[in-house]
C-alpha cells in the first residue's frame, strides 16, 4: 500500500459503511470484502462494505421504506450540525451498499430479501424497494463511529466523511461479495483479520485496522450492539505528520493530536514502517 503525497482541496464527501457481524462458535466474526484491484479507492484492500452517499439515498421516502422516524435516526447519529435529510440518507446509503456489495438486504422479511436477489442487479436500489414494497430494517443498524480522512491523507487524495454502522447479518441471509466492486470476501474474528494483515496475507487501511482493534475487545454481537447503544459514535479525525522520515497517523487523545479526549480504546497512533501501518510497540499493542 503506497503512501500518498498530494494534498486535496475538495471537502470530504459523505459516505457510509456497514460493519457486518455474526456470532461463531469461537466468538465474534466480521465480514470483509476485497476491493477490486483497479478501484481508485483502496484497490486490493479488505474493507467493510460501503460507499459514497448518493442523491437518491436522501430522496427515499422514509415513511414508506424505513422502520424508524427520521428524527430518531438523526438523534442516534449524534450530529446536530447534519440536517435530518442527510442523516436519514446515510442510513439508506449504508443499507444500499450492504445490498449492492454483499447481497444482504436488511429487512425482517426473508421472502422479500430473496425476491430482491432475483431482481435485475442493475436496477436502482430505490426502484427495487418500490416494486417489492420492502421496508428497510434500521433498528438494529447502529452508528458506531465517524471517520474523516485527514487533511493530509496517507493513502488516497480523495477525502471522505464516513459513518460506520454495526449490524448483525439478518437470520437466513448469507453475505457474499458481488464480483464487481469486490472480488473476494471472508468472515474472520477481528484479531485473526489483524493477524493476516500483520503476516502480509491481506491489506488493510488505517480505519479498518483501528476498527478491528476496537472490535477485538468484544466477544459477541450483543456486546458490540450494547456498546453502540451506550454512547454516541465518536468522531475520529486523524492527523498525520512526518517524524524522522516516517509517516505518523495520530488519533484523538494522542499527545500530538489537537483533540485531547481519546475517541477510541487502545492505541492513539500508527506509524508507516515495514511497508504497512503499525502501532509503535508492535502487534500486541493493538489489543491493550
N, C-alpha and C positions, 0 to 999 in steps of 0.2 A: 504494500500500500504506500503510494508516494505522497510526500508532503506537498502542499500547495503553497505557493509564494505570492499569489495575487491577492489583492485586497479589493473586494467588490464594493460598489457604491449603492447598489439597489437594496432596499429594505428587505428583511426576511419575509418569505411567503408563508401563509398559513398552511399547516399540514396536520395530519392526524395518523396515528399508528395504533395497532391493537396488539398487546402482548397477550397471546392466547395461551391458556394454561390448562393442565389436566393433572389429576392425581393418578400416580402409577404405583405399583407395589413397592418400589424403592423410594417413593417420595414425589415431590413436585417436579413436573416437566413443563418446558416451554417450547413453543413451536417457532422454528426459524426457517426462513426461505433464503435461498441463494439467489441474489440478483443476477440477471443476465450479464455476462462479461462485457457486452457492448453498451450497457446502461451508462448514461452520462452522470449518474449519481450513485456512488458506491458500487460500481460494477464489480461483480465477483465476490462481494462481501455477503455475509449472512446477516440478515436483518429481521425485524418483526414486520409483518405485513402492514403496509401503509403507503401514503402518498399525499399529494397536494390537495387542498380544498378546491373543489370545482364550484362554479357559479350555480350549477344545478343542485348542489347539495343544500344550498341556502333557500332554494325555491320549493323544495319538497314540503307539502302541506303537513305540518306536524300533527294536526288534529286527526287527519285521516290515516297517517302512516307511522306514527310514533306512539308509544305507550305511556309517555310522560309529557306533562305540560312544558313548553319551552322555558318558562320561568324556573321550573325545578332543575332542568338541565343547566341553565345559566348559573344558578346558585351553586350547583355541585362542582362546576368547572372552577369556581373561585376566582373569576376575573371580572371585577366590576367595570373595568375600563373597556371590556369587549362587549359589543352590542349583542342583544339576545339572538338576533337572526344569525350572526356569525357563530355564536356559541352552539346553537342548535345545528347549524350546518357542519360543525366539526364532528359532532356525534355521527351525523349521516355519513360524512366522509370516512370516518373510521369503519363504520359498518359496510359501506360500499367497497372500500379497499379490501376488507376482510373477505368479502364475497368474490371480488374480482381476482384476488391473488391466492386465495386458499380454498375457495369454493365452500366456505362456511357462511350460512345465512342465519343471522341472529333473530330467529323467530321461534316461539314455543310450538309452532305447528310444523311437525316434521314433514307432513304431506306437502305443504306449501314449499318447504325447502327443496324437496325432491323435484317438485314441478319446476321450480326456478332453475335447477340444474339442467332441465331438458329444454329450456328456452334457448333461443339464439344467443350465443355468448356475446355477439357484437351489439346486442340490443342495449340501449341506455338503461342504467340501473333504475331510474325513476319510472321509466316506461314499463319495465318488468314488474315493479311493485304495483303500479296502477292496474295492469292487466290481471295480475293474480290476486289483487286486493290483500296484499301482505302487510301486516302491521309489524314493524321492527321492534325488537325487544331491547330496550335500553337500560332497564332497571339493574341488570347485572353486568353492565359495561360501565366501569367506574374510572373516573380520572385518576391517574397515578402520578404523573409528573409532567412538567412543561420544559422543553429544551429549546433554546435559541442558539443557533450557530454563532460561534464567536465572531466578533467584528474583524479579526484577523484569522480566518479559518485555516485549518491544518490539512484538510483532505480535498475539499472541493471549493470552488469560488462561488458556488450557489449557497444562499443562506435561507434557512427555514425556521419558522416558529412552530414547533411540532408538539402537539399534545399527545402524550402517551396514555392509553387506556389499558386497563387489565380486565380480562374476562375469561370465564371457563367456556370451552367449546361446548355448544349445546348437545344434550344427550342424543345419541343415534346419528350424529353427524361426524364426518371424518375430514380432517384438514389435509389438503394436498396442494402442491404448487400448480400454477396454471400453465407451465411450459411455454410461457411467453415472456412476461416480465421476470418471472422466477423460474429457474431451470432445475432446482433441486430443493428438497425440504427435509426437515428432520425434527423429531421430538427428542429433547435432551434435558436432563437435570441442569439447572443453571451452572453448577460447579463443573459438570462434565463439559459443557459448552466452552467454558473458560479454559479448561484443561486442553481441549482440542485446539483452541486459539493459541495457547502457550506453546503447544507442540508443533505448530505450523500446519495443522490439518485444515483449519478454516481461517478466514479473515473476519475480523470484527472491527467496527468503528467505535470510537470512544463512548458514544451514548449507549451502545449495546454492552460494552464492557462494564460500564458503571451500573447499568440497569440489571445485568445478570449478577453482578456482585451484590446488589441490593436484594434481589430475589433469592439469592442463595441463603439468606437468613431465615427463609420460610420453608416449612416442610409440607404444607398443604395449600390447596387453592383457597380454602376457607380462611387461612391465616393471612394470605395476601389480600383478599377481599375485605376482611375486617380491618386491616391496616389502611386500606384505601378509604374506607368509610370513616375512619377515626380522625382524619385530618384533610385539609385542603391540599391539592397537589403542589409540591414545591416548585419554584421557578429556578431552573438551572441555566445560567448564562455563563458558560466557561469563558475564561480569559486566558489568552495564550501569549507567550513571550519566549524569547530565546535566552538560554543561560549557558554560557560557555560553549556555544555552538550546538546546543541540544534544545529542541523544541519542547516546551513545557505547557501542559494544559492544567490550569488550576480551577477549582470549583469553590462555590461559596463556603466560607469557613476556613479556607486556606490563608495563611499569613500574607500571601501575596495578592489575594483577591480583594476587590473593593467592597465586597459584602462580607461582614464578619460572622454572621449567623450561618451555621452549617445547614445545608439543604438536604444532603444525603448521608446515610450512615457510612462509616468506614473512611476510606482514603479521600483526600481532598486534592490530589494531583496525580497526573500521569505524565510520564516522560517518554519521548520518542527515542528509543535506542534498540539496538539489535533488530532494526527494521520493523519495529512494532511499538505500540503504546503499552507501557507497563508501569506499575507502581514503583515508587522509589526503592522500596525494600523487598521487591521480589513478589513471586506469585502468591504466597500465603498471605501477604498483606492485603489482598483483595477481600479477605474473609474476616479481618479483625474488626 
